[in-house]
Amino acid sequence: MPIYEYECKACGQRLEKLQKMSADPLTQCPECKQDTLSRLVSAAGFRLAGGGWYETDFKTGSKKNLVADKSDGTSTQKTSTDKGSAKNSDAAA
């Protein structure tokens, strides 16, 4: 069940409520009892990072096999030329 965030337009009270997706939005503010409560749009509370089914199974073409760089949050694409250049640099050393 998702957690919805609400704000009262009358008194400014903010609250979070765990509700079913099929449940009707709340309208009455628990603080001032007026029908001015509205649901806010907020970001999801989790992020999928690293390897896994979401990384490999649902991406196509050039978006497949992205590798996350943990130091600065950027991602790079792993290609066959990356592997070859690593082998060539090892052989040269």
N, CA, C and O atoms as CSV, one atom per row, in Angstrom:
chain,resi,resn,atom,element,x,y,z
A,1,MET,N,N,0.843,-1.185,0.000
A,1,MET,CA,C,0.000,0.000,0.000
A,1,MET,C,C,0.888,1.248,0.000
A,1,MET,O,O,1.864,1.321,0.746
A,2,PRO,N,N,0.549,2.206,-0.824
A,2,PRO,CA,C,1.350,3.437,-0.876
A,2,PRO,C,C,1.043,4.381,0.288
A,2,PRO,O,O,-0.018,4.316,0.909
A,3,ILE,N,N,1.991,5.241,0.553
A,3,ILE,CA,C,1.825,6.298,1.549
A,3,ILE,C,C,1.551,7.585,0.791
A,3,ILE,O,O,2.362,8.011,-0.031
A,4,TYR,N,N,0.410,8.204,1.065
A,4,TYR,CA,C,0.025,9.448,0.404
A,4,TYR,C,C,0.289,10.619,1.338
A,4,TYR,O,O,0.120,10.515,2.553
A,5,GLU,N,N,0.706,11.735,0.748
A,5,GLU,CA,C,0.969,12.949,1.502
A,5,GLU,C,C,-0.139,13.952,1.213
A,5,GLU,O,O,-0.519,14.154,0.060
A,6,TYR,N,N,-0.654,14.578,2.266
A,6,TYR,CA,C,-1.750,15.537,2.156
A,6,TYR,C,C,-1.359,16.865,2.791
A,6,TYR,O,O,-0.513,16.924,3.684
A,7,GLU,N,N,-2.003,17.937,2.302
A,7,GLU,CA,C,-1.818,19.255,2.894
A,7,GLU,C,C,-3.167,19.963,2.943
A,7,GLU,O,O,-3.940,19.915,1.987
A,8,CYS,N,N,-3.439,20.621,4.068
A,8,CYS,CA,C,-4.674,21.378,4.231
A,8,CYS,C,C,-4.462,22.785,3.676
A,8,CYS,O,O,-3.513,23.473,4.051
A,9,LYS,N,N,-5.355,23.205,2.779
A,9,LYS,CA,C,-5.252,24.537,2.178
A,9,LYS,C,C,-5.650,25.629,3.170
A,9,LYS,O,O,-5.258,26.784,3.002
A,10,ALA,N,N,-6.425,25.278,4.203
A,10,ALA,CA,C,-6.892,26.267,5.175
A,10,ALA,C,C,-5.855,26.551,6.263
A,10,ALA,O,O,-5.531,27.709,6.525
A,11,CYS,N,N,-5.328,25.486,6.904
A,11,CYS,CA,C,-4.430,25.700,8.044
A,11,CYS,C,C,-2.974,25.330,7.759
A,11,CYS,O,O,-2.099,25.618,8.576
A,12,GLY,N,N,-2.695,24.690,6.602
A,12,GLY,CA,C,-1.330,24.342,6.246
A,12,GLY,C,C,-0.818,23.050,6.857
A,12,GLY,O,O,0.340,22.684,6.656
A,13,GLN,N,N,-1.664,22.359,7.598
A,13,GLN,CA,C,-1.288,21.084,8.215
A,13,GLN,C,C,-0.900,20.070,7.140
A,13,GLN,O,O,-1.598,19.938,6.135
A,14,ARG,N,N,0.208,19.353,7.345
A,14,ARG,CA,C,0.646,18.311,6.415
A,14,ARG,C,C,0.618,16.975,7.151
A,14,ARG,O,O,0.941,16.901,8.337
A,15,LEU,N,N,0.227,15.918,6.431
A,15,LEU,CA,C,0.202,14.597,7.032
A,15,LEU,C,C,0.414,13.530,5.977
A,15,LEU,O,O,0.221,13.772,4.786
A,16,GLU,N,N,0.811,12.349,6.421
A,16,GLU,CA,C,0.971,11.198,5.549
A,16,GLU,C,C,-0.033,10.145,5.983
A,16,GLU,O,O,-0.321,9.992,7.170
A,17,LYS,N,N,-0.562,9.419,5.003
A,17,LYS,CA,C,-1.569,8.408,5.306
A,17,LYS,C,C,-1.305,7.172,4.455
A,17,LYS,O,O,-1.149,7.279,3.238
A,18,LEU,N,N,-1.253,6.005,5.080
A,18,LEU,CA,C,-1.112,4.737,4.390
A,18,LEU,C,C,-2.504,4.313,3.926
A,18,LEU,O,O,-3.385,4.056,4.747
A,19,GLN,N,N,-2.699,4.241,2.599
A,19,GLN,CA,C,-4.015,3.934,2.039
A,19,GLN,C,C,-3.885,2.966,0.869
A,19,GLN,O,O,-2.836,2.871,0.232
A,20,LYS,N,N,-4.967,2.257,0.605
A,20,LYS,CA,C,-5.033,1.437,-0.596
A,20,LYS,C,C,-5.114,2.357,-1.805
A,20,LYS,O,O,-5.597,3.485,-1.706
A,21,MET,N,N,-4.641,1.873,-2.939
A,21,MET,CA,C,-4.705,2.680,-4.156
A,21,MET,C,C,-6.150,2.925,-4.578
A,21,MET,O,O,-6.452,3.944,-5.200
A,22,SER,N,N,-7.033,2.005,-4.247
A,22,SER,CA,C,-8.436,2.139,-4.619
A,22,SER,C,C,-9.233,3.018,-3.647
A,22,SER,O,O,-10.391,3.338,-3.915
A,23,ALA,N,N,-8.627,3.406,-2.531
A,23,ALA,CA,C,-9.325,4.228,-1.537
A,23,ALA,C,C,-9.517,5.649,-2.042
A,23,ALA,O,O,-8.676,6.182,-2.767
A,24,ASP,N,N,-10.637,6.260,-1.650
A,24,ASP,CA,C,-10.897,7.656,-2.001
A,24,ASP,C,C,-9.927,8.567,-1.244
A,24,ASP,O,O,-9.573,8.278,-0.101
A,25,PRO,N,N,-9.496,9.665,-1.873
A,25,PRO,CA,C,-8.593,10.594,-1.181
A,25,PRO,C,C,-9.289,11.221,0.030
A,25,PRO,O,O,-10.505,11.408,0.038
A,26,LEU,N,N,-8.491,11.540,1.048
A,26,LEU,CA,C,-9.032,12.222,2.222
A,26,LEU,C,C,-9.385,13.653,1.846
A,26,LEU,O,O,-8.713,14.254,1.007
A,27,THR,N,N,-10.419,14.203,2.447
A,27,THR,CA,C,-10.820,15.581,2.171
A,27,THR,C,C,-10.897,16.423,3.434
A,27,THR,O,O,-10.701,17.637,3.364
A,28,GLN,N,N,-11.175,15.821,4.593
A,28,GLN,CA,C,-11.336,16.584,5.827
A,28,GLN,C,C,-10.033,16.610,6.623
A,28,GLN,O,O,-9.446,15.566,6.906
A,29,CYS,N,N,-9.590,17.806,6.978
A,29,CYS,CA,C,-8.373,17.997,7.751
A,29,CYS,C,C,-8.607,17.543,9.200
A,29,CYS,O,O,-9.583,17.961,9.824
A,30,PRO,N,N,-7.726,16.694,9.738
A,30,PRO,CA,C,-7.906,16.257,11.128
A,30,PRO,C,C,-7.622,17.370,12.141
A,30,PRO,O,O,-8.033,17.268,13.297
A,31,GLU,N,N,-6.930,18.419,11.724
A,31,GLU,CA,C,-6.566,19.516,12.618
A,31,GLU,C,C,-7.675,20.566,12.726
A,31,GLU,O,O,-8.133,20.873,13.827
A,32,CYS,N,N,-8.109,21.117,11.586
A,32,CYS,CA,C,-9.093,22.206,11.611
A,32,CYS,C,C,-10.502,21.755,11.212
A,32,CYS,O,O,-11.444,22.545,11.266
A,33,LYS,N,N,-10.647,20.482,10.810
A,33,LYS,CA,C,-11.937,19.854,10.465
A,33,LYS,C,C,-12.615,20.459,9.233
A,33,LYS,O,O,-13.812,20.247,9.041
A,34,GLN,N,N,-11.889,21.202,8.395
A,34,GLN,CA,C,-12.468,21.745,7.167
A,34,GLN,C,C,-12.202,20.782,6.010
A,34,GLN,O,O,-11.263,19.987,6.055
A,35,ASP,N,N,-13.033,20.862,4.985
A,35,ASP,CA,C,-12.891,19.999,3.805
A,35,ASP,C,C,-11.954,20.619,2.771
A,35,ASP,O,O,-12.328,20.791,1.611
A,36,THR,N,N,-10.742,20.951,3.192
A,36,THR,CA,C,-9.784,21.604,2.297
A,36,THR,C,C,-8.485,20.809,2.180
A,36,THR,O,O,-7.446,21.370,1.831
A,37,LEU,N,N,-8.532,19.519,2.467
A,37,LEU,CA,C,-7.347,18.670,2.384
A,37,LEU,C,C,-7.134,18.225,0.935
A,37,LEU,O,O,-8.079,17.792,0.277
A,38,SER,N,N,-5.913,18.328,0.441
A,38,SER,CA,C,-5.625,17.890,-0.926
A,38,SER,C,C,-4.379,17.009,-0.930
A,38,SER,O,O,-3.455,17.200,-0.140
A,39,ARG,N,N,-4.383,16.044,-1.839
A,39,ARG,CA,C,-3.264,15.109,-1.961
A,39,ARG,C,C,-2.132,15.784,-2.723
A,39,ARG,O,O,-2.361,16.435,-3.742
A,40,LEU,N,N,-0.918,15.625,-2.227
A,40,LEU,CA,C,0.267,16.195,-2.861
A,40,LEU,C,C,0.944,15.150,-3.738
A,40,LEU,O,O,0.800,13.948,-3.516
A,41,VAL,N,N,1.670,15.614,-4.718
A,41,VAL,CA,C,2.473,14.735,-5.558
A,41,VAL,C,C,3.870,14.723,-4.961
A,41,VAL,O,O,4.487,15.775,-4.799
A,42,SER,N,N,4.373,13.537,-4.633
A,42,SER,CA,C,5.708,13.449,-4.053
A,42,SER,C,C,6.485,12.319,-4.710
A,42,SER,O,O,5.907,11.452,-5.367
A,43,ALA,N,N,7.786,12.337,-4.529
A,43,ALA,CA,C,8.667,11.347,-5.144
A,43,ALA,C,C,8.560,10.009,-4.431
A,43,ALA,O,O,8.187,9.934,-3.261
A,44,ALA,N,N,8.891,8.966,-5.158
A,44,ALA,CA,C,8.908,7.633,-4.571
A,44,ALA,C,C,9.990,7.553,-3.505
A,44,ALA,O,O,10.986,8.275,-3.558
A,45,GLY,N,N,9.786,6.682,-2.555
A,45,GLY,CA,C,10.709,6.566,-1.439
A,45,GLY,C,C,11.818,5.556,-1.635
A,45,GLY,O,O,12.490,5.211,-0.664
A,46,PHE,N,N,12.043,5.065,-2.838
A,46,PHE,CA,C,13.124,4.122,-3.068
A,46,PHE,C,C,13.715,4.314,-4.455
A,46,PHE,O,O,13.112,4.937,-5.328
A,47,ARG,N,N,14.897,3.769,-4.633
A,47,ARG,CA,C,15.581,3.870,-5.917
A,47,ARG,C,C,16.190,2.514,-6.224
A,47,ARG,O,O,16.829,1.910,-5.363
A,48,LEU,N,N,15.998,2.033,-7.438
A,48,LEU,CA,C,16.589,0.780,-7.854
A,48,LEU,C,C,17.997,1.068,-8.352
A,48,LEU,O,O,18.175,1.825,-9.306
A,49,ALA,N,N,18.994,0.474,-7.716
A,49,ALA,CA,C,20.380,0.707,-8.104
A,49,ALA,C,C,21.118,-0.619,-8.160
A,49,ALA,O,O,20.739,-1.577,-7.487
A,50,GLY,N,N,22.147,-0.669,-8.943
A,50,GLY,CA,C,22.941,-1.882,-9.049
A,50,GLY,C,C,22.391,-2.820,-10.097
A,50,GLY,O,O,21.531,-2.444,-10.894
A,51,GLY,N,N,22.887,-4.034,-10.093
A,51,GLY,CA,C,22.439,-5.029,-11.062
A,51,GLY,C,C,21.215,-5.770,-10.554
A,51,GLY,O,O,20.956,-5.801,-9.351
A,52,GLY,N,N,20.488,-6.347,-11.438
A,52,GLY,CA,C,19.304,-7.112,-11.051
A,52,GLY,C,C,18.335,-7.202,-12.196
A,52,GLY,O,O,18.626,-6.726,-13.293
A,53,TRP,N,N,17.181,-7.805,-11.965
A,53,TRP,CA,C,16.202,-8.027,-13.037
A,53,TRP,C,C,15.772,-6.733,-13.695
A,53,TRP,O,O,15.562,-6.706,-14.908
A,54,TYR,N,N,15.633,-5.649,-12.928
A,54,TYR,CA,C,15.197,-4.367,-13.479
A,54,TYR,C,C,16.286,-3.745,-14.343
A,54,TYR,O,O,15.994,-2.919,-15.208
A,55,GLU,N,N,17.531,-4.131,-14.119
A,55,GLU,CA,C,18.659,-3.591,-14.883
A,55,GLU,C,C,18.844,-4.326,-16.199
A,55,GLU,O,O,19.225,-3.718,-17.200
A,56,THR,N,N,18.579,-5.622,-16.212
A,56,THR,CA,C,18.904,-6.428,-17.381
A,56,THR,C,C,17.709,-6.865,-18.212
A,56,THR,O,O,17.843,-7.033,-19.424
A,57,ASP,N,N,16.561,-7.052,-17.610
A,57,ASP,CA,C,15.439,-7.659,-18.320
A,57,ASP,C,C,14.545,-6.701,-19.078
A,57,ASP,O,O,13.941,-7.108,-20.071
A,58,PHE,N,N,14.428,-5.462,-18.666
A,58,PHE,CA,C,13.456,-4.567,-19.273
A,58,PHE,C,C,14.075,-3.452,-20.106
A,58,PHE,O,O,13.369,-2.534,-20.523
A,59,LYS,N,N,15.354,-3.512,-20.351
A,59,LYS,CA,C,16.013,-2.510,-21.180
A,59,LYS,C,C,16.359,-3.133,-22.522
A,59,LYS,O,O,16.640,-4.327,-22.615
A,60,THR,N,N,16.335,-2.315,-23.544
A,60,THR,CA,C,16.634,-2.825,-24.880
A,60,THR,C,C,17.712,-1.982,-25.544
A,60,THR,O,O,17.925,-0.823,-25.188
A,61,GLY,N,N,18.373,-2.574,-26.497
A,61,GLY,CA,C,19.331,-1.831,-27.318
A,61,GLY,C,C,20.477,-1.238,-26.538
A,61,GLY,O,O,21.103,-1.926,-25.732
A,62,SER,N,N,20.762,0.033,-26.767
A,62,SER,CA,C,21.913,0.694,-26.163
A,62,SER,C,C,21.729,0.992,-24.674
A,62,SER,O,O,22.693,1.351,-23.997
A,63,LYS,N,N,20.519,0.851,-24.160
A,63,LYS,CA,C,20.276,1.128,-22.743
A,63,LYS,C,C,20.570,-0.078,-21.860
A,63,LYS,O,O,20.577,0.043,-20.635
A,64,LYS,N,N,20.812,-1.230,-22.460
A,64,LYS,CA,C,21.037,-2.449,-21.710
A,64,LYS,C,C,22.440,-2.484,-21.121
A,64,LYS,O,O,23.378,-1.950,-21.713
A,65,ASN,N,N,22.583,-3.097,-19.979
A,65,ASN,CA,C,23.862,-3.317,-19.304
A,65,ASN,C,C,24.563,-2.027,-18.888
A,65,ASN,O,O,25.767,-1.878,-19.092
A,66,LEU,N,N,23.818,-1.103,-18.310
A,66,LEU,CA,C,24.440,0.102,-17.770
A,66,LEU,C,C,25.080,-0.237,-16.435
A,66,LEU,O,O,24.521,-1.012,-15.659
A,67,VAL,N,N,26.239,0.331,-16.160
A,67,VAL,CA,C,26.956,0.082,-14.921
A,67,VAL,C,C,26.963,1.374,-14.117
A,67,VAL,O,O,27.394,2.411,-14.621
A,68,ALA,N,N,26.493,1.328,-12.875
A,68,ALA,CA,C,26.444,2.517,-12.027
A,68,ALA,C,C,27.813,2.783,-11.424
A,68,ALA,O,O,28.457,1.869,-10.909
A,69,ASP,N,N,28.256,4.025,-11.487
A,69,ASP,CA,C,29.504,4.443,-10.869
A,69,ASP,C,C,29.141,4.974,-9.488
A,69,ASP,O,O,28.474,6.004,-9.385
A,70,LYS,N,N,29.560,4.300,-8.435
A,70,LYS,CA,C,29.138,4.635,-7.084
A,70,LYS,C,C,29.765,5.914,-6.549
A,70,LYS,O,O,29.239,6.498,-5.601
A,71,SER,N,N,30.871,6.366,-7.127
A,71,SER,CA,C,31.549,7.530,-6.582
A,71,SER,C,C,30.801,8.834,-6.832
A,71,SER,O,O,30.747,9.690,-5.948
A,72,ASP,N,N,30.224,9.000,-8.023
A,72,ASP,CA,C,29.548,10.270,-8.315
A,72,ASP,C,C,28.113,10.097,-8.793
A,72,ASP,O,O,27.475,11.078,-9.175
A,73,GLY,N,N,27.587,8.866,-8.782
A,73,GLY,CA,C,26.193,8.635,-9.146
A,73,GLY,C,C,25.933,8.584,-10.634
A,73,GLY,O,O,24.777,8.469,-11.040
A,74,THR,N,N,26.967,8.663,-11.471
A,74,THR,CA,C,26.760,8.609,-12.915
A,74,THR,C,C,26.778,7.160,-13.371
A,74,THR,O,O,27.173,6.271,-12.617
A,75,SER,N,N,26.357,6.926,-14.592
A,75,SER,CA,C,26.391,5.574,-15.124
A,75,SER,C,C,27.096,5.583,-16.466
A,75,SER,O,O,27.064,6.566,-17.207
A,76,THR,N,N,27.728,4.471,-16.752
A,76,THR,CA,C,28.404,4.308,-18.022
A,76,THR,C,C,27.956,3.006,-18.643
A,76,THR,O,O,27.456,2.122,-17.947
A,77,GLN,N,N,28.127,2.880,-19.937
A,77,GLN,CA,C,27.690,1.668,-20.617
A,77,GLN,C,C,28.873,0.733,-20.786
A,77,GLN,O,O,29.941,1.134,-21.249
A,78,LYS,N,N,28.665,-0.523,-20.402
A,78,LYS,CA,C,29.700,-1.528,-20.552
A,78,LYS,C,C,29.628,-2.068,-21.970
A,78,LYS,O,O,28.574,-2.534,-22.404
A,79,THR,N,N,30.731,-2.011,-22.691
A,79,THR,CA,C,30.754,-2.507,-24.063
A,79,THR,C,C,31.893,-3.498,-24.229
A,79,THR,O,O,32.753,-3.620,-23.356
A,80,SER,N,N,31.897,-4.192,-25.332
A,80,SER,CA,C,32.953,-5.163,-25.587
A,80,SER,C,C,34.295,-4.472,-25.777
A,80,SER,O,O,35.330,-5.071,-25.485
A,81,THR,N,N,34.313,-3.220,-26.263
A,81,THR,CA,C,35.578,-2.506,-26.449
A,81,THR,C,C,36.199,-2.146,-25.111
A,81,THR,O,O,37.423,-2.066,-25.003
A,82,ASP,N,N,35.360,-1.922,-24.066
A,82,ASP,CA,C,35.895,-1.650,-22.734
A,82,ASP,C,C,36.690,-2.846,-22.230
A,82,ASP,O,O,37.769,-2.686,-21.659
A,83,LYS,N,N,36.154,-4.047,-22.441
A,83,LYS,CA,C,36.827,-5.263,-21.997
A,83,LYS,C,C,38.132,-5.450,-22.758
A,83,LYS,O,O,39.150,-5.809,-22.165
A,84,GLY,N,N,38.111,-5.209,-24.068
A,84,GLY,CA,C,39.298,-5.380,-24.892
A,84,GLY,C,C,40.393,-4.405,-24.524
A,84,GLY,O,O,41.563,-4.786,-24.497
A,85,SER,N,N,40.055,-3.164,-24.240
A,85,SER,CA,C,41.075,-2.175,-23.892
A,85,SER,C,C,41.706,-2.504,-22.555
A,85,SER,O,O,42.889,-2.230,-22.352
A,86,ALA,N,N,40.930,-3.099,-21.614
A,86,ALA,CA,C,41.484,-3.490,-20.328
A,86,ALA,C,C,42.491,-4.617,-20.522
A,86,ALA,O,O,43.535,-4.617,-19.870
A,87,LYS,N,N,42.206,-5.577,-21.401
A,87,LYS,CA,C,43.121,-6.671,-21.659
A,87,LYS,C,C,44.378,-6.159,-22.342
A,87,LYS,O,O,45.481,-6.614,-22.040
A,88,ASN,N,N,44.215,-5.208,-23.270
A,88,ASN,CA,C,45.368,-4.672,-23.978
A,88,ASN,C,C,46.283,-3.899,-23.033
A,88,ASN,O,O,47.504,-3.979,-23.169
A,89,SER,N,N,45.733,-3.159,-22.087
A,89,SER,CA,C,46.565,-2.393,-21.147
A,89,SER,C,C,47.293,-3.319,-20.196
A,89,SER,O,O,48.419,-3.024,-19.794
A,90,ASP,N,N,46.660,-4.462,-19.818
A,90,ASP,CA,C,47.313,-5.445,-18.958
A,90,ASP,C,C,48.482,-6.097,-19.713
A,90,ASP,O,O,49.546,-6.328,-19.139
A,91,ALA,N,N,48.276,-6.387,-20.990
A,91,ALA,CA,C,49.309,-7.031,-21.785
A,91,ALA,C,C,50.508,-6.086,-21.999
A,91,ALA,O,O,51.656,-6.525,-22.059
A,92,ALA,N,N,50.212,-4.782,-22.112
A,92,ALA,CA,C,51.264,-3.806,-22.337
A,92,ALA,C,C,52.117,-3.603,-21.097
A,92,ALA,O,O,53.290,-3.245,-21.208
A,93,ALA,N,N,51.547,-3.826,-19.914
A,93,ALA,CA,C,52.254,-3.594,-18.655
A,93,ALA,C,C,53.125,-4.725,-18.290
A,93,ALA,O,O,53.789,-4.683,-17.254
